[in-house]
Amino acid sequence: MLAKSDLQTLPALGELTADALDNGAFLKQRRAALELARQMELPFWRRTDLKDFRLDGLRPVYGTVEIRGGYDEGVYVADLQTALREKSDLVARYLGSAVPAEASKFVAYNAALAQDGVVIHVGRNVETSDPIRVIYTLPAGGTAIFPRTLVITEANSRVTVVEEFRSEDLDSYGLSAPVAELFAGDGSEIRFVSLQTLGRNAYQLGAQRAVVGRDARVWWLAGATGATVQNMNMQVDLQGNGSGLEWYGFSFGTDSQQ
């Protein structure tokens, strides 16, 4: 199990400059994404009301991810920062290719500020014995998290991934702006479960996309039972003959949840 690290906090988004970004991997791209996020308007969604939502006062926080499982031979599982050091070529090949920063203001901020995340790479002809579980926690009101989930399966492999977004009820607005990118190689299968159980005053605004190769399949379950507002852009790209998707979803709302 990879436990959460100590929380680290950046200045509020309205005060954040490119100089606050660490000098790690993809610095040029992350700075460009931050500038793009500043220039983009909030998206307009017919059934999602963002008129009272203010991004500028939210403080990005890191150290909110916990990863369990992934111990099989031929399976690589690491938090995003470790993977950027150990598997930089692999991450560079896939990260941002399914969900580009230009997709929305929230995705652009994710591209700039994603520190917490997971990279899962399953080798050819490998089948995992147990699900890999990833937990992202929004720690408090007034904060924002930008989780990044990247799953890559080589030919004829199998994996189950469960990601969860959690928080307590918050005393002020908080933001979870996740991005997930799934790449199912030829003849492989990804079983992907994404569960949102955030508390009151949490906003879940992000994007997820699967790219499915020849004779590959993605089984996808999306569930939402919490948050004040959720809007997740979910897409799939079937790229080869015989590729397929089974998608299931459920949502339970109370009061004025959107």
Secondary structure as UniProt FT lines:
FT   STRAND          8..9
FT   TURN            13..15
FT   HELIX           18..20
FT   TURN            25..26
FT   HELIX           27..39
FT   TURN            46..47
FT   TURN            51..52
FT   TURN            56..57
FT   STRAND          59..62
FT   STRAND          65..68
FT   TURN            73..74
FT   STRAND          75..79
FT   HELIX           80..86
FT   HELIX           88..94
FT   TURN            95..97
FT   HELIX           101..103
FT   HELIX           105..113
FT   STRAND          117..122
FT   TURN            124..125
FT   STRAND          132..137
FT   TURN            141..142
FT   STRAND          143..145
FT   STRAND          148..153
FT   TURN            155..156
FT   STRAND          158..166
FT   STRAND          174..176
FT   STRAND          179..184
FT   TURN            186..187
FT   STRAND          189..197
FT   TURN            200..201
FT   STRAND          202..212
FT   TURN            214..215
FT   STRAND          217..224
FT   STRAND          229..238
FT   TURN            241..242
FT   STRAND          244..251
FT   TURN            255..256
//
